[in-house]
């Protein structure tokens, strides 16, 4: 992976299908000051996926 230089972060989308436990960890990582990523979109094939709630809590757009 290329090291990020400066404050510009890489915009990312995360695919989920269930509880969103991995999404929660990625959001926590992305919120750190020195993280190279910014999560901008959550995509799910399941409209009832519990993980979509994490996106709403952190004001991240979602697509089902």
C-alpha positions as CSV (number, residue, x, y, z in Angstrom):
1,X,0.0,0.0,0.0
2,X,1.2,3.5,-0.8
3,X,1.8,5.7,2.2
4,X,-0.6,8.6,2.4
5,X,1.1,12.0,2.7
6,X,-0.6,15.0,4.2
7,X,-4.2,15.3,5.3
8,X,-5.9,14.1,2.1
9,X,-7.7,10.7,2.7
10,X,-8.7,8.1,0.2
11,X,-12.5,7.9,-0.1
12,X,-13.8,4.3,0.4
13,X,-17.0,2.3,0.1
14,X,-17.7,-0.7,2.3
15,X,-19.8,-3.7,1.3
16,X,-21.8,-5.4,4.1
17,X,-24.4,-8.1,4.4
18,X,-25.1,-8.6,8.1
19,X,-24.3,-7.2,11.5
20,X,-21.6,-4.7,10.3
21,X,-19.0,-5.7,12.9
22,X,-16.2,-5.2,10.4
23,X,-17.8,-1.9,9.3
24,X,-17.8,-0.7,12.9
25,X,-14.1,-1.4,13.2
26,X,-13.3,0.3,9.9
27,X,-15.3,3.4,10.9
28,X,-13.4,3.6,14.2
29,X,-10.1,3.3,12.2
30,X,-11.1,5.9,9.6
31,X,-12.0,8.4,12.4
32,X,-8.4,8.4,13.7
33,X,-6.4,11.4,12.7
34,X,-3.6,9.4,11.0
35,X,-5.9,7.1,9.1
36,X,-5.4,7.1,5.3
37,X,-9.1,6.4,4.6
38,X,-12.5,8.1,4.8
39,X,-15.6,5.9,4.5
40,X,-18.1,7.7,2.3
41,X,-20.5,4.9,1.3
42,X,-21.9,1.7,2.8
43,X,-23.4,-0.8,0.3
44,X,-25.5,-3.8,1.2
45,X,-27.5,-6.5,-0.6
46,X,-29.8,-6.8,2.4
47,X,-32.1,-3.9,3.3
48,X,-32.5,-5.3,6.9
49,X,-28.7,-5.6,7.5
50,X,-28.0,-4.3,11.1
51,X,-24.8,-2.8,9.8
52,X,-26.7,-0.1,7.9
53,X,-27.5,1.5,11.3
54,X,-23.7,2.2,11.9
55,X,-23.7,4.2,8.6
56,X,-26.7,6.3,9.8
57,X,-25.1,6.9,13.2
58,X,-21.9,8.2,11.6
59,X,-23.8,10.0,8.7
60,X,-22.4,7.8,6.0
61,X,-24.5,7.4,2.8
62,X,-25.8,4.0,2.0
63,X,-27.1,2.0,-1.0
64,X,-29.1,-1.2,-0.9
